[in-house]
Amino acid sequence: MSVLGLGAAAAPAEAVDLSSVQRKAQPAAGGLGNPAPADRGFLVTFADRPGAAEAARRLEGLGTVTPLVPDAGVWHVAGGRPDVAIARARGRRGVVAAEWPLVRRAQERPSPPPPLGLVDPGVFTDPLLGRQWSLAAGGWTPALAGRTPRPTIAILDGGIDREHPEWSGPDSPLTDGFTAFQGQSDSRADDWGITGHGTHVAGIAAAPANGIGIVGVAPATAAGGARVMPVQVADRFGDFTDEDLIRGIRFAVSNGAKIINISAGGPGAVAAFERTVNWATQRGAVIVAAVGNEGDGDNPLNYPAAYRHVIGVGAQCGSDTNALCPTRFGVARYSNHNSTVDVVAPGDGILSSVPEGVQRDAVMPGYAIKDGTSMATPYVAGVVALMQAANGGRLSPFQVMRHLEATATDIAAPGRDDRSGYGAVNVARAVTTQAPPDDLGEVNDDIPYVRNRRPKGLPVGGPPAVYEADIDQFDDPDDVYAVTARRGARLRITLTGRTGRQSIYLWGPATRTVATGGVNMRRNLVAYRGLNRPRQVLVARVPRSGRYFVNVYARSGRTSYGLTVRALP
């Protein structure tokens, strides 16, 4: 057995090619995507969570420092010369990222929808349930949607039309809302978009079963504990910025929403946005996002769907075929097909509510058909609400994602594939079958998420630290555990998986991230082990006393695993 030691105090046992232990790096923050206007300022992410006074001290002279999600170490800096200040901020104490917020776009397919017979509103007296092919596609029935209470669904979009018959009146299921553009609570957050995108998305997820128009996957009620929260984060044209989305996520989570729908996305990773997503996940919120509509073009990785722990949703076709939907109930050609896709759901030819003044795609006043992964995403958000209702609201975000994937109907290549993910969401299976056990350690993707957790002490000859967890190449490739050991002890780390390929990294006390790269690895990586076998053991001598970080990384596949860390003389 060879031990690879790369720390300054631990000479390698043999010549080492660093490329053999490096893994695919996360996309560089801000490396792709369109920056939001610079006069709005930039985002700073700290390795720790400083208070307001400390954050201001660290960023002194760079502009006005205000909190975005301080619990996640995310702050906003505005004023002065941001182009100069952002470069200076990267060198300040504790700063891991200083970056421009990027622009995200609503993921609504702009192409004309398939034709649908018009309904005369003058004689219309019955719900439009019979025209909602999407509900029946996944095995939806009223019985599945009847359970309450259900968690609040936050719609992060252009607002919801409170004057619409589906959403108005004394029995409106809408909660107080929030307008990110004003940076303060707004009890209305009305839909001000020219396409009615936010109202359409809300209707798919949760339009009430009130005898008016359509019915959502998880019908909202005012009295039954199944509400919808409008969070206005998009402009009139359906464009979002990371800063507004971050504010919206913080408001939604802080005000009790457990399901967050983001029918938008765009290329480019931003550390502050990712940190906020993980902050929300740690607090039990499930984030569902559209993977994008460029699948028949350049097919980029779109964020937030590409962030870990976010359920990325692609668009499924109905029974009608056309150039963009050549296969009945298959995946739409425009739906992005890459590693971000977890599941697909009905997204083509979807009828839902819009403000009555919106004429685009309308089939009658107040109702329109739209296509895109924007429409598939709230379908999944509604299914998540039904899953939580059936399980008393006890499912963690990890359990929700795994159960959605495990119960999906495989419609493409066997197993997971980049076009359909794990398959088309099956409402009946997701709601009526037992969910998997929880992974209690999540979120533990990197060192900042475990620094504030009490590390396992490892006295020589004492009891080992033992962990049971799950890991996945696409959704959750990194698990990190903190342990303490005294100088001179040998750590014996045993990893036992079932399938796939995993690696073990042991990082030293000064490490700030488990991201692999030349400088970080040369300075902080103590040892590495990566064999193509279910069970593997790494043994490394500790160069000094302190807290060490054990990182299990999924190179391929998904598995449950056991991890044992013991200190030997």
C-alpha positions in Angstrom: 0.0 0.0 0.0 1.4 3.4 -1.0 0.7 6.5 0.9 0.8 9.8 -0.9 2.0 12.6 1.3 2.0 16.1 -0.2 2.2 18.3 2.9 5.3 20.4 3.6 5.9 18.4 6.7 5.2 15.0 5.2 7.5 14.0 2.3 5.9 11.9 -0.4 6.6 8.2 -0.2 7.2 8.2 -4.0 7.3 10.5 -6.9 3.9 12.0 -7.5 2.1 13.3 -10.5 -0.3 15.9 -9.1 -2.6 15.5 -12.0 -3.4 12.0 -10.9 -5.2 13.3 -7.8 -6.8 16.4 -9.2 -10.4 16.3 -10.0 -12.6 18.4 -12.3 -12.7 21.8 -10.8 -15.8 23.8 -10.2 -16.4 26.5 -12.9 -14.6 29.6 -12.0 -16.8 32.2 -10.4 -17.9 34.7 -12.9 -16.0 33.0 -15.7 -19.2 32.8 -17.8 -22.4 34.7 -17.9 -23.4 38.3 -18.3 -22.6 40.6 -15.4 -25.3 42.8 -13.9 -24.8 46.6 -14.0 -21.6 47.5 -12.1 -23.3 50.5 -10.5 -25.3 48.1 -8.3 -22.1 46.9 -6.7 -20.5 43.5 -6.2 -20.7 40.4 -3.9 -18.2 39.4 -1.3 -18.1 35.9 0.2 -16.1 35.4 3.4 -14.7 32.0 4.5 -16.2 32.7 7.9 -19.3 34.6 9.1 -18.2 38.0 10.4 -20.6 40.4 12.1 -21.5 43.8 10.6 -18.7 45.7 12.3 -16.1 43.1 11.4 -17.2 42.9 7.8 -17.0 46.7 7.5 -13.5 46.7 9.0 -12.3 44.1 6.6 -13.7 45.9 3.6 -13.0 49.4 4.8 -12.5 52.0 2.0 -14.1 49.9 -0.7 -17.7 51.2 -0.5 -20.9 50.8 1.5 -21.0 47.3 3.0 -24.4 45.8 3.6 -25.5 42.2 4.5 -27.1 39.9 1.9 -27.0 36.6 3.7 -24.6 37.2 6.6 -25.4 33.8 8.1 -23.7 32.4 5.0 -20.9 35.0 5.0 -22.3 36.8 1.9 -22.2 40.7 1.8 -22.8 43.4 -0.8 -20.4 46.3 -1.5 -21.6 49.4 -3.5 -20.3 52.9 -4.2 -16.9 54.2 -5.1 -15.2 52.6 -8.0 -16.4 49.0 -8.0 -14.0 48.0 -10.8 -11.1 48.9 -8.6 -12.7 47.9 -5.3 -13.5 44.3 -6.5 -9.9 43.6 -7.2 -8.8 45.1 -3.8 -11.5 43.1 -2.0 -10.1 39.8 -3.1 -7.0 40.5 -1.0 -8.8 41.4 2.2 -8.7 39.1 5.2 -11.1 36.1 5.0 -12.4 36.9 1.5 -12.8 33.8 -0.6 -14.6 35.5 -3.5 -15.4 39.0 -4.7 -17.4 38.9 -7.9 -20.0 40.6 -10.0 -23.6 39.3 -9.7 -24.7 37.8 -13.0 -27.9 38.1 -15.0 -30.3 35.1 -15.1 -33.2 34.8 -17.6 -36.6 33.3 -17.2 -36.6 29.8 -18.8 -39.7 30.2 -20.9 -39.5 28.9 -24.5 -40.3 31.8 -26.7 -41.4 29.7 -29.7 -45.2 29.4 -30.5 -47.0 26.7 -28.5 -49.0 23.9 -30.1 -52.5 25.1 -31.0 -55.3 24.7 -28.4 -59.0 25.3 -29.1 -60.2 28.6 -27.7 -62.8 28.5 -24.9 -65.5 31.2 -24.8 -65.2 32.8 -21.4 -68.8 34.0 -21.7 -70.2 30.5 -21.4 -67.3 28.9 -19.5 -68.5 27.6 -16.2 -66.3 24.5 -15.5 -62.6 24.2 -14.5 -60.0 23.7 -17.3 -58.7 20.6 -15.6 -59.5 18.5 -18.7 -57.1 20.6 -20.7 -54.2 20.1 -18.4 -52.5 17.1 -19.9 -49.6 17.6 -17.6 -51.4 16.6 -14.5 -52.4 13.2 -15.8 -48.9 12.5 -17.2 -47.3 11.8 -13.9 -50.2 9.9 -12.4 -51.7 12.9 -10.6 -55.1 12.5 -9.1 -57.2 14.8 -6.7 -56.7 12.2 -4.0 -52.9 12.6 -4.1 -53.4 16.4 -3.9 -55.8 16.4 -1.0 -53.5 16.1 1.9 -52.8 19.2 4.1 -50.9 20.9 5.6 -48.3 21.4 3.0 -45.2 23.6 3.1 -45.3 27.1 1.7 -44.0 27.3 -1.9 -42.0 30.5 -2.7 -42.2 31.6 -6.3 -39.1 33.6 -7.1 -40.1 35.3 -10.3 -41.8 38.5 -11.5 -44.5 38.4 -9.0 -48.0 37.0 -8.9 -51.2 38.8 -10.1 -53.2 39.3 -6.9 -56.2 40.5 -9.0 -56.5 37.3 -11.0 -59.6 35.2 -10.1 -57.3 32.2 -9.1 -55.4 34.3 -6.6 -57.8 37.1 -5.4 -60.4 37.5 -2.8 -60.7 36.9 1.0 -59.7 33.3 0.6 -56.5 34.1 -1.4 -53.8 31.6 -0.5 -51.0 34.1 -1.2 -48.8 35.2 1.7 -47.3 38.6 2.2 -44.6 39.0 -0.5 -41.3 40.6 -1.0 -39.8 42.9 -3.7 -36.1 42.4 -4.0 -35.7 45.6 -6.1 -36.8 47.7 -3.2 -34.9 45.6 -0.7 -37.8 45.7 1.7 -41.0 43.7 2.4 -43.8 44.4 0.0 -47.1 42.8 0.9 -48.2 42.6 -2.8 -45.3 41.7 -5.1 -47.8 41.9 -8.0 -46.8 40.4 -11.4 -45.4 43.3 -13.4 -43.9 41.3 -16.2 -45.0 41.7 -19.8 -45.5 37.9 -20.2 -47.1 37.0 -16.9 -44.3 34.5 -16.3 -44.6 34.6 -12.5 -48.4 34.1 -12.4 -48.1 31.3 -15.0 -45.4 29.5 -12.9 -47.5 29.9 -9.7 -50.6 28.4 -11.4 -48.7 25.3 -12.5 -47.4 24.6 -9.0 -50.4 25.5 -6.9 -53.5 27.1 -8.5 -56.3 26.6 -6.0 -59.0 24.0 -6.6 -61.7 26.7 -6.4 -63.9 25.9 -9.4 -62.2 28.6 -11.5 -59.9 27.9 -14.4 -57.1 25.5 -13.7 -55.8 23.4 -10.8 -52.2 23.3 -9.7 -50.2 20.2 -8.9 -50.5 21.0 -5.2 -53.6 23.2 -5.0 -53.1 26.1 -2.5 -55.5 26.9 0.2 -55.7 29.8 2.6 -57.0 27.8 5.6 -55.4 24.4 5.1 -51.8 25.4 5.5 -50.8 25.2 1.8 -49.8 28.7 0.9 -47.9 30.4 -1.9 -45.3 33.2 -1.3 -44.7 35.7 -4.1 -41.1 36.9 -4.2 -40.5 39.4 -6.9 -36.9 39.1 -8.2 -37.3 39.6 -12.0 -37.7 42.7 -14.0 -40.6 43.2 -16.5 -38.7 41.4 -19.2 -38.0 38.3 -17.1 -34.4 39.0 -16.3 -33.0 38.2 -12.8 -29.7 39.1 -11.2 -27.9 37.0 -8.7 -28.1 39.7 -6.1 -31.9 39.8 -6.3 -32.2 36.0 -6.3 -30.0 35.9 -3.2 -32.2 38.5 -1.4 -35.3 36.5 -2.5 -33.9 33.2 -1.2 -33.0 34.8 2.1 -36.5 36.3 2.5 -38.3 33.1 1.5 -36.3 30.9 4.0 -36.4 33.4 6.8 -40.2 33.6 6.4 -40.9 29.9 6.5 -40.9 28.7 2.8 -39.6 25.1 2.5 -39.9 24.9 -1.3 -38.3 27.6 -3.6 -39.1 27.6 -7.3 -36.6 29.4 -9.6 -37.8 29.1 -13.2 -34.7 30.9 -14.5 -31.0 30.4 -15.1 -27.9 31.5 -16.9 -24.3 30.5 -17.4 -21.6 31.3 -14.8 -21.1 30.1 -11.2 -21.0 32.7 -8.4 -19.6 31.7 -5.0 -22.0 34.0 -3.1 -25.0 32.4 -4.9 -23.8 28.9 -4.2 -23.1 29.7 -0.6 -26.7 31.0 -0.3 -28.1 27.9 -1.9 -26.3 25.7 0.6 -27.4 27.9 3.5 -31.0 27.5 2.4 -30.5 23.7 2.0 -29.1 23.4 5.5 -32.3 25.1 6.8 -34.5 22.5 5.1 -35.5 24.4 2.0 -35.7 22.5 -1.3 -34.7 24.6 -4.3 -36.0 23.6 -7.7 -34.6 25.3 -10.8 -34.9 25.2 -14.6 -32.0 23.7 -16.5 -32.5 25.9 -19.6 -33.9 25.9 -23.1 -30.7 25.9 -25.2 -30.5 22.2 -25.6 -30.9 22.5 -29.4 -28.2 25.1 -29.4 -25.1 25.5 -27.2 -26.5 23.6 -24.3 -24.7 25.4 -21.4 -24.6 24.6 -17.7 -27.1 27.0 -16.3 -27.1 28.2 -12.7 -28.7 27.8 -10.1 -29.7 24.4 -11.6 -26.0 23.5 -11.8 -25.3 24.1 -8.2 -25.2 21.1 -5.9 -28.3 20.3 -3.9 -30.6 22.1 -6.4 -33.1 19.9 -8.3 -32.5 20.6 -12.0 -35.6 20.1 -14.1 -35.9 19.5 -17.9 -39.0 19.8 -20.1 -41.1 16.7 -21.1 -43.3 16.8 -24.2 -47.0 15.8 -24.3 -48.9 13.6 -26.7 -48.7 16.1 -29.6 -45.5 15.8 -31.7 -43.8 18.6 -33.6 -40.3 19.6 -34.6 -39.3 20.4 -31.0 -41.1 17.4 -29.6 -40.6 14.6 -32.1 -41.4 11.8 -29.5 -44.6 11.5 -27.6 -43.9 12.1 -23.8 -40.2 12.3 -24.6 -37.8 15.1 -23.7 -38.2 18.4 -25.6 -35.3 19.1 -28.0 -34.9 22.5 -26.6 -34.5 21.2 -23.0 -30.8 21.4 -22.0 -29.2 17.9 -21.8 -26.1 17.9 -19.5 -25.0 17.0 -16.0 -27.5 19.5 -14.5 -30.6 17.5 -15.3 -32.0 15.5 -12.4 -35.5 14.8 -13.6 -37.9 16.0 -16.4 -41.5 17.1 -16.0 -44.3 18.3 -18.3 -43.1 21.5 -19.9 -44.5 21.8 -23.4 -47.9 23.1 -24.1 -48.7 24.0 -20.5 -51.9 25.9 -19.7 -51.8 28.1 -16.7 -52.9 31.5 -15.3 -51.6 34.9 -16.5 -52.7 38.4 -15.8 -55.8 39.2 -17.9 -53.9 42.0 -19.8 -51.3 39.5 -21.1 -52.3 38.5 -24.7 -49.2 36.6 -25.6 -49.9 32.8 -25.9 -53.4 33.5 -24.4 -56.3 31.1 -25.1 -58.7 33.2 -23.2 -58.4 36.2 -20.8 -56.3 35.2 -17.8 -55.1 31.9 -19.2 -52.3 31.1 -21.6 -50.1 28.2 -22.9 -46.4 28.4 -22.5 -43.5 26.0 -23.2 -40.1 25.6 -21.5 -38.2 24.3 -18.6 -39.7 27.2 -16.7 -43.0 25.4 -16.9 -41.6 22.0 -15.9 -39.9 23.4 -12.8 -43.1 24.4 -10.8 -44.6 21.0 -11.7 -41.8 19.5 -9.7 -42.2 22.1 -6.9 -45.8 21.1 -6.6 -44.9 17.4 -6.4 -42.3 18.2 -3.6 -45.2 19.9 -1.7 -47.3 16.8 -2.0 -44.4 14.6 -0.9 -43.9 16.7 2.2 -47.6 16.6 2.9 -47.6 12.8 2.7 -44.7 12.6 5.0 -45.7 15.2 7.6 -43.2 17.7 6.4 -40.3 15.6 7.7 -38.3 14.9 4.6 -34.9 16.7 4.3 -33.8 18.2 0.9 -31.5 15.2 0.5 -34.5 12.8 0.9 -36.7 14.8 -1.4 -34.1 14.8 -4.2 -33.2 11.1 -3.8 -36.9 10.0 -3.7 -37.8 12.1 -6.8 -35.0 10.5 -8.7 -35.7 6.9 -7.4 -39.4 7.1 -8.3 -39.0 8.7 -11.7 -40.1 6.8 -14.8 -37.1 6.1 -17.0 -37.9 7.4 -20.5 -34.5 7.4 -22.2 -31.3 5.5 -21.9 -31.4 3.0 -18.9 -30.3 4.7 -15.7 -29.3 8.3 -15.4 -28.6 10.1 -18.7 -27.9 13.7 -19.5 -31.1 14.2 -21.5 -33.7 13.0 -19.0 -31.7 12.7 -15.8 -33.3 9.9 -13.8 -36.5 10.1 -15.8 -39.9 11.8 -15.8 -41.4 12.7 -12.4 -44.0 10.1 -11.3 -46.3 11.8 -8.9 -48.1 8.7 -7.6 -44.8 6.9 -6.8 -43.2 9.9 -5.2 -46.2 10.6 -3.0 -47.2 7.0 -2.0 -43.9 5.1 -1.6 -41.5 5.3 1.3 -38.6 7.8 1.1 -35.0 6.8 1.6 -33.1 7.3 4.9 -31.6 10.8 5.5 -28.0 11.7 5.1 -27.7 13.6 8.4 -24.3 15.2 7.6 -25.5 17.3 4.7 -24.6 20.0 3.7 -20.9 19.1 4.2 -19.5 19.8 0.7 -16.5 21.9 1.8 -14.6 23.0 4.9 -16.6 26.2 5.6 -19.7 24.0 6.2 -18.0 21.9 8.9 -15.7 24.4 10.6 -18.4 25.3 13.1 -19.2 21.7 13.9 -17.5 20.0 16.8 -14.8 17.8 15.3 -14.4 14.2 16.3 -11.4 13.8 18.6 -9.1 10.8 17.8 -6.9 9.9 20.8 -4.3 7.2 19.9 -5.8 3.8 20.6 -9.2 5.3 21.3 -12.5 4.7 19.6 -12.7 5.6 15.9 -14.9 8.2 14.3 -17.5 6.4 12.3 -19.7 7.9 9.5 -22.5 6.4 7.4 -23.5 8.6 4.4 -24.3 8.8 0.7 -22.4 10.3 -2.2 -23.2 11.1 -5.8 -21.1 12.2 -8.8 -23.8 14.7 -10.0 -25.7 15.9 -6.9 -23.3 15.5 -4.1 -19.7 14.6 -5.1 -18.0 15.8 -1.9 -18.4 14.9 1.8 -16.1 16.6 4.3 -15.5 15.5 8.0 -13.4 17.3 10.6 -11.3 15.3 13.1 -8.6 16.3 15.6 -5.4 14.3 16.2 -2.0 14.8 17.9 1.3 15.2 16.2 2.9 11.9 15.3 -0.2 9.8 15.3 -1.1 7.8 12.2 -4.6 8.2 10.9 -6.0 5.1 9.4 -9.0 5.9 7.1 -11.1 3.1 5.8 -13.7 3.7 3.1 -16.2 1.1 2.2 -18.6 1.8 -0.7 -20.9 -0.4 -2.8 -20.7 1.0 -6.3 -18.9 3.7 -8.3 -15.4 5.1 -7.8 -14.5 7.2 -4.7 -11.3 8.9 -3.6 -10.0 9.9 -0.1 -8.3 13.2 0.5 -6.7 14.1 3.9 -6.2 17.9 4.3 -4.2 19.7 6.9 -5.3 22.2 9.6 -4.7 25.3 7.5 -6.8 24.2 4.6 -9.7 26.5 3.6 -11.2 24.5 0.8 -11.0 21.0 -0.6 -11.0 22.3 -4.2 -8.0 20.7 -5.9 -5.4 22.9 -7.5 -1.7 23.3 -7.6 -1.1 25.7 -4.8 -3.8 24.4 -2.4 -2.6 20.8 -2.9 1.1 21.6 -2.5 0.4 23.5 0.7 -2.3 21.5 2.4 -2.9 18.0 1.0 -1.4 15.5 3.5 -2.4 12.3 1.7 -4.6 10.8 -1.0 -6.0 7.4 -2.0 -8.0 6.6 -5.0 -8.4 3.0 -6.1 -11.1 1.5 -8.3 -12.3 -0.9 -5.7 -15.2 -0.9 -3.1 -13.0 -0.9 -0.1 -9.8 1.1 0.3 -7.6 2.3 3.2 -5.4 5.3 3.5 -2.8 5.6 6.3 -0.9 8.9 6.9 1.2 10.3 9.7 -0.1 13.6 11.2 2.7 16.2 10.9 1.3 18.5 13.7 -1.5 18.6 16.2 -4.7 20.1 15.1 -7.9 19.7 13.1 -7.8 17.7 9.9 -10.3 17.3 7.2 -11.2 14.0 5.6 -12.8 14.5 2.1 -14.6 11.6 0.3 -15.0 12.4 -3.4 -17.2 10.6 -5.9 -15.3 10.2 -9.1 -18.2 8.3 -10.7 -21.6 6.8 -9.7 -23.6 6.9 -6.6 -23.4 4.9 -3.4 -23.9 4.6 0.3 -20.7 4.2 2.2 -19.1 3.7 5.5 -16.1 5.7 6.7 -13.9 4.9 9.7 -11.1 7.2 11.0 -8.8 5.8 13.7 -5.6 7.2 15.3 -2.8 4.6 15.6 0.5 4.9 17.5 
